[in-house]
């Protein structure tokens, strides 16, 4: 299969996580990973065998270079990464256990990517040989200039007939609901494929799933058809809306599924019972599975099943990146996941 490169744009961060489910106040050391929404998507796509470019801005120091090296390690093209600024964003992760939730603390103010300006990236050149562009709602939340750069990117992608996908990915620690609605309303006008979790549409656009109780884990898939329908009504350029559904029983145990709406038919995936090793990047791996399946020409039901299975497997891996192959995902879709040892 020959595929034009997929381009993702956003922030890669240094992740410092407490080991062995320790609390921040207990930890005497942290485990190091690199990750971030769009970088996670690029790595996952590369593992599926697709050409993937990640675009960001990184400081010209050893930590910035270490982030580039980590991307290259997994086959992601870094040709268009800008160098500049003074620091890489950091986030601290305290992994929850049982009924204790995980906790994230950001230290990303004044990161190199947050200081990016429109005009710094040559989007016309990049999109001249690209087939797909992916971004999330995290990048425009970093700063007004990052929001302007994101809008510039999606506008140029539309002008050059590049398919655009966007994961809403609302982060309340980065901006208010009012800021998110204003900015994302502009960006989503240029989006073809919109991805959200079970509460993003409500948090960003005030489109609520009636009767859903996220905190109790009560998620009725049928109610999300209305959410997807309203999103498509609000943004007529959308061709697909996908919504991931997490039913949280505890920090360790979730039920995981998704739905897809193309404006005519509503698709519902298989539901997986997941015992979680690390849930960070779960939504990103879903996006990567969706993109891979669509550019591979799979049916929409097959696309949804592959994306959900890919994300299910991500929950079994430490770190932000989903280091699984397309064969492993296909095996889960076709045979189920018994967890038996492979010899």
KOLTORMI-290098 format. One record per residue (C-alpha): chain; y, z, x; residue in one letter; residue number from 1. Coordinates in nm, 3 decimals, padded with zeros to 5 digits. Layout:
N
chain	Y	Z	X	res	n
A	Y	Z	X	A	NUM
...
% end
This chain:
343
chain	Y	Z	X	res	n
A	00.000	00.000	00.000	X	1
A	00.339	-00.104	00.141	X	2
A	00.622	00.113	00.017	X	3
A	00.991	00.114	00.093	X	4
A	01.093	00.447	00.250	X	5
A	01.176	00.746	00.032	X	6
A	01.494	00.927	00.131	X	7
A	01.568	01.293	00.063	X	8
A	01.898	01.473	00.129	X	9
A	01.966	01.844	00.151	X	10
A	01.944	02.159	00.359	X	11
A	01.660	02.270	00.583	X	12
A	01.671	02.642	00.657	X	13
A	01.513	02.897	00.886	X	14
A	01.287	03.120	00.676	X	15
A	01.221	03.475	00.794	X	16
A	00.949	03.641	00.586	X	17
A	00.809	03.993	00.592	X	18
A	00.440	03.995	00.689	X	19
A	00.157	04.141	00.478	X	20
A	00.369	04.182	00.163	X	21
A	00.590	04.441	00.334	X	22
A	00.932	04.530	00.198	X	23
A	01.244	04.446	00.399	X	24
A	01.289	04.817	00.472	X	25
A	00.938	04.837	00.619	X	26
A	00.930	04.525	00.833	X	27
A	00.960	04.545	01.211	X	28
A	00.913	04.168	01.251	X	29
A	00.938	03.846	01.050	X	30
A	00.724	03.534	01.040	X	31
A	00.914	03.210	01.101	X	32
A	00.895	02.893	00.895	X	33
A	01.137	02.609	00.825	X	34
A	01.190	02.469	00.477	X	35
A	01.422	02.369	00.198	X	36
A	01.387	02.178	-00.127	X	37
A	01.439	01.821	-00.016	X	38
A	01.281	01.873	00.327	X	39
A	00.971	02.008	00.153	X	40
A	00.952	01.693	-00.058	X	41
A	00.982	01.470	00.249	X	42
A	00.704	01.655	00.434	X	43
A	00.473	01.638	00.134	X	44
A	00.533	01.265	00.087	X	45
A	00.459	01.207	00.454	X	46
A	00.127	01.392	00.415	X	47
A	00.043	01.154	00.130	X	48
A	00.097	00.862	00.366	X	49
A	00.438	00.744	00.248	X	50
A	00.735	00.674	00.480	X	51
A	00.984	00.956	00.424	X	52
A	01.330	01.013	00.567	X	53
A	01.513	01.345	00.551	X	54
A	01.890	01.350	00.583	X	55
A	02.090	01.661	00.657	X	56
A	02.346	01.798	00.904	X	57
A	02.227	02.037	01.173	X	58
A	02.400	02.225	01.454	X	59
A	02.365	02.078	01.800	X	60
A	02.175	02.376	01.940	X	61
A	01.816	02.482	02.002	X	62
A	01.760	02.610	01.648	X	63
A	01.885	02.286	01.496	X	64
A	01.655	02.094	01.731	X	65
A	01.362	02.319	01.640	X	66
A	01.411	02.225	01.274	X	67
A	01.408	01.855	01.366	X	68
A	01.096	01.904	01.575	X	69
A	00.920	02.070	01.282	X	70
A	01.001	01.776	01.055	X	71
A	00.881	01.526	01.315	X	72
A	00.560	01.727	01.356	X	73
A	00.471	01.631	00.998	X	74
A	00.573	01.268	01.028	X	75
A	00.915	01.282	00.863	X	76
A	01.171	01.034	00.999	X	77
A	01.485	01.207	01.125	X	78
A	01.685	00.904	01.242	X	79
A	01.980	00.967	01.011	X	80
A	02.020	01.342	01.059	X	81
A	02.377	01.429	01.155	X	82
A	02.453	01.680	01.430	X	83
A	02.750	01.910	01.398	X	84
A	02.865	02.245	01.269	X	85
A	02.784	02.584	01.416	X	86
A	02.478	02.724	01.239	X	87
A	02.157	02.666	01.049	X	88
A	02.122	02.841	00.714	X	89
A	01.877	03.132	00.702	X	90
A	01.689	03.295	00.419	X	91
A	01.489	03.614	00.418	X	92
A	01.177	03.641	00.201	X	93
A	01.011	03.960	00.082	X	94
A	00.684	03.849	-00.076	X	95
A	00.601	04.035	-00.396	X	96
A	00.263	04.175	-00.488	X	97
A	00.098	04.247	-00.821	X	98
A	00.380	04.358	-01.056	X	99
A	00.645	04.369	-00.780	X	100
A	00.850	04.049	-00.770	X	101
A	00.934	03.854	-00.457	X	102
A	01.290	03.877	-00.331	X	103
A	01.509	03.627	-00.145	X	104
A	01.829	03.702	00.047	X	105
A	02.038	03.405	00.164	X	106
A	02.243	03.390	00.482	X	107
A	02.364	03.034	00.458	X	108
A	02.745	03.053	00.428	X	109
A	02.921	02.800	00.655	X	110
A	02.595	02.629	00.746	X	111
A	02.629	02.284	00.901	X	112
A	02.521	02.104	00.583	X	113
A	02.761	02.303	00.364	X	114
A	03.047	02.156	00.568	X	115
A	02.936	01.794	00.524	X	116
A	03.203	01.560	00.389	X	117
A	03.184	01.235	00.192	X	118
A	03.183	00.939	00.426	X	119
A	02.982	01.110	00.700	X	120
A	02.653	00.947	00.596	X	121
A	02.622	00.568	00.588	X	122
A	02.446	00.553	00.251	X	123
A	02.493	00.178	00.218	X	124
A	02.294	00.120	00.539	X	125
A	02.027	00.377	00.448	X	126
A	01.971	00.244	00.096	X	127
A	01.955	-00.116	00.217	X	128
A	01.593	-00.051	00.318	X	129
A	01.499	00.237	00.087	X	130
A	01.322	00.239	-00.248	X	131
A	01.371	00.594	-00.373	X	132
A	01.627	00.874	-00.328	X	133
A	01.559	01.241	-00.406	X	134
A	01.800	01.533	-00.421	X	135
A	01.814	01.873	-00.591	X	136
A	02.073	02.091	-00.758	X	137
A	02.071	02.317	-00.452	X	138
A	02.261	02.079	-00.225	X	139
A	02.572	02.035	-00.445	X	140
A	02.575	02.413	-00.498	X	141
A	02.636	02.475	-00.128	X	142
A	03.005	02.378	-00.132	X	143
A	03.251	02.148	-00.308	X	144
A	03.228	01.900	-00.020	X	145
A	02.846	01.901	-00.034	X	146
A	02.874	01.833	-00.408	X	147
A	03.107	01.540	-00.337	X	148
A	02.867	01.406	-00.074	X	149
A	02.576	01.430	-00.319	X	150
A	02.772	01.246	-00.588	X	151
A	02.866	00.978	-00.334	X	152
A	02.496	00.938	-00.247	X	153
A	02.367	00.897	-00.603	X	154
A	02.648	00.657	-00.691	X	155
A	02.565	00.437	-00.391	X	156
A	02.193	00.455	-00.471	X	157
A	02.263	00.333	-00.824	X	158
A	02.482	00.054	-00.691	X	159
A	02.197	-00.064	-00.465	X	160
A	01.930	-00.029	-00.737	X	161
A	01.748	00.256	-00.562	X	162
A	01.553	00.485	-00.797	X	163
A	01.703	00.836	-00.802	X	164
A	01.517	01.157	-00.879	X	165
A	01.673	01.501	-00.908	X	166
A	01.524	01.848	-00.940	X	167
A	01.779	02.066	-01.120	X	168
A	01.672	02.374	-00.920	X	169
A	01.938	02.614	-01.051	X	170
A	02.018	02.897	-00.808	X	171
A	02.232	03.170	-00.960	X	172
A	02.305	03.316	-00.615	X	173
A	02.481	02.993	-00.516	X	174
A	02.700	02.913	-00.817	X	175
A	02.777	02.998	-01.178	X	176
A	02.630	02.825	-01.481	X	177
A	02.974	02.678	-01.557	X	178
A	03.005	02.531	-01.206	X	179
A	02.650	02.396	-01.223	X	180
A	02.703	02.228	-01.560	X	181
A	03.025	02.056	-01.453	X	182
A	02.888	01.927	-01.124	X	183
A	02.535	01.840	-01.231	X	184
A	02.660	01.657	-01.542	X	185
A	02.834	01.411	-01.309	X	186
A	02.535	01.375	-01.076	X	187
A	02.267	01.338	-01.343	X	188
A	02.453	01.041	-01.490	X	189
A	02.316	00.847	-01.191	X	190
A	01.961	00.987	-01.207	X	191
A	01.649	00.803	-01.328	X	192
A	01.390	01.083	-01.306	X	193
A	01.493	01.440	-01.383	X	194
A	01.273	01.739	-01.298	X	195
A	01.331	02.094	-01.416	X	196
A	01.141	02.418	-01.449	X	197
A	01.100	02.606	-01.775	X	198
A	01.450	02.756	-01.763	X	199
A	01.667	02.512	-01.563	X	200
A	01.780	02.309	-01.865	X	201
A	01.903	02.628	-02.030	X	202
A	02.071	02.767	-01.717	X	203
A	02.251	02.442	-01.632	X	204
A	02.307	02.260	-01.962	X	205
A	02.252	02.529	-02.226	X	206
A	01.948	02.345	-02.365	X	207
A	01.713	02.627	-02.460	X	208
A	01.341	02.615	-02.534	X	209
A	01.326	02.790	-02.870	X	210
A	01.077	03.074	-02.887	X	211
A	00.990	03.069	-02.515	X	212
A	00.986	03.408	-02.342	X	213
A	00.991	03.339	-01.969	X	214
A	00.977	03.703	-01.863	X	215
A	00.662	03.772	-02.065	X	216
A	00.498	03.449	-01.953	X	217
A	00.496	03.309	-02.307	X	218
A	00.540	02.935	-02.256	X	219
A	00.462	02.696	-02.542	X	220
A	00.443	02.339	-02.412	X	221
A	00.535	02.188	-02.748	X	222
A	00.882	02.343	-02.743	X	223
A	00.961	02.161	-02.421	X	224
A	00.932	01.821	-02.584	X	225
A	01.254	01.908	-02.765	X	226
A	01.414	02.017	-02.437	X	227
A	01.316	01.689	-02.267	X	228
A	01.437	01.492	-02.570	X	229
A	01.776	01.665	-02.562	X	230
A	01.813	01.604	-02.188	X	231
A	01.748	01.234	-02.238	X	232
A	01.994	01.224	-02.528	X	233
A	02.259	01.388	-02.311	X	234
A	02.197	01.152	-02.019	X	235
A	02.106	00.806	-02.155	X	236
A	02.035	00.663	-01.808	X	237
A	01.732	00.890	-01.766	X	238
A	01.396	00.716	-01.779	X	239
A	01.173	01.021	-01.734	X	240
A	01.205	01.397	-01.774	X	241
A	00.942	01.628	-01.625	X	242
A	00.933	02.004	-01.678	X	243
A	00.710	02.242	-01.482	X	244
A	00.581	02.544	-01.674	X	245
A	00.497	02.869	-01.500	X	246
A	00.333	03.147	-01.699	X	247
A	00.375	03.452	-01.479	X	248
A	00.110	03.721	-01.521	X	249
A	00.196	03.895	-01.195	X	250
A	00.332	03.808	-00.849	X	251
A	-00.023	03.708	-00.757	X	252
A	-00.146	03.534	-01.072	X	253
A	00.021	03.251	-01.261	X	254
A	-00.080	02.977	-01.499	X	255
A	00.070	02.644	-01.396	X	256
A	00.118	02.320	-01.589	X	257
A	00.382	02.059	-01.669	X	258
A	00.498	01.811	-01.930	X	259
A	00.650	01.464	-01.908	X	260
A	00.863	01.268	-02.156	X	261
A	00.950	00.899	-02.121	X	262
A	01.159	00.873	-02.435	X	263
A	00.863	00.759	-02.641	X	264
A	00.548	00.950	-02.544	X	265
A	00.499	01.315	-02.450	X	266
A	00.240	01.397	-02.184	X	267
A	00.085	01.740	-02.121	X	268
A	-00.105	01.826	-01.805	X	269
A	-00.412	02.036	-01.741	X	270
A	-00.333	02.404	-01.691	X	271
A	-00.437	02.582	-01.372	X	272
A	-00.498	02.953	-01.318	X	273
A	-00.353	03.019	-00.973	X	274
A	-00.399	03.318	-00.743	X	275
A	-00.091	03.283	-00.526	X	276
A	-00.073	03.289	-00.148	X	277
A	00.289	03.161	-00.136	X	278
A	00.478	03.010	-00.428	X	279
A	00.785	02.892	-00.236	X	280
A	00.800	02.513	-00.252	X	281
A	00.582	02.486	-00.561	X	282
A	00.838	02.282	-00.752	X	283
A	00.911	02.064	-00.450	X	284
A	00.543	01.976	-00.413	X	285
A	00.540	01.880	-00.781	X	286
A	00.833	01.644	-00.720	X	287
A	00.658	01.489	-00.423	X	288
A	00.341	01.437	-00.626	X	289
A	00.545	01.276	-00.902	X	290
A	00.723	01.039	-00.664	X	291
A	00.403	00.947	-00.479	X	292
A	00.222	00.869	-00.803	X	293
A	00.502	00.662	-00.949	X	294
A	00.549	00.444	-00.641	X	295
A	00.169	00.408	-00.626	X	296
A	00.165	00.259	-00.975	X	297
A	-00.033	00.534	-01.149	X	298
A	-00.012	00.577	-01.526	X	299
A	00.218	00.850	-01.651	X	300
A	-00.072	01.079	-01.742	X	301
A	-00.224	01.025	-01.397	X	302
A	00.117	01.083	-01.242	X	303
A	00.158	01.414	-01.419	X	304
A	-00.193	01.534	-01.333	X	305
A	-00.154	01.445	-00.966	X	306
A	00.184	01.621	-00.942	X	307
A	00.057	01.940	-01.106	X	308
A	-00.256	01.946	-00.889	X	309
A	-00.052	01.891	-00.572	X	310
A	00.171	02.181	-00.667	X	311
A	-00.130	02.396	-00.751	X	312
A	-00.261	02.345	-00.397	X	313
A	00.079	02.432	-00.246	X	314
A	00.047	02.782	-00.392	X	315
A	-00.253	02.837	-00.161	X	316
A	-00.056	02.776	00.161	X	317
A	00.183	02.994	00.360	X	318
A	00.524	02.843	00.433	X	319
A	00.745	02.602	00.242	X	320
A	00.558	02.281	00.326	X	321
A	00.266	02.143	00.125	X	322
A	00.024	02.035	00.398	X	323
A	-00.237	01.867	00.180	X	324
A	-00.360	01.509	00.166	X	325
A	-00.376	01.273	-00.129	X	326
A	-00.758	01.292	-00.110	X	327
A	-00.750	01.670	-00.151	X	328
A	-00.524	01.638	-00.454	X	329
A	-00.741	01.365	-00.607	X	330
A	-01.046	01.585	-00.553	X	331
A	-00.884	01.870	-00.746	X	332
A	-00.784	01.637	-01.029	X	333
A	-01.128	01.478	-01.055	X	334
A	-01.365	01.765	-00.974	X	335
A	-01.171	02.082	-01.042	X	336
A	-01.121	02.358	-00.788	X	337
A	-01.424	02.581	-00.738	X	338
A	-01.309	02.692	-00.395	X	339
A	-01.655	02.632	-00.250	X	340
A	-01.669	02.587	00.125	X	341
A	-01.683	02.226	00.245	X	342
A	-01.949	02.161	00.513	X	343
% end
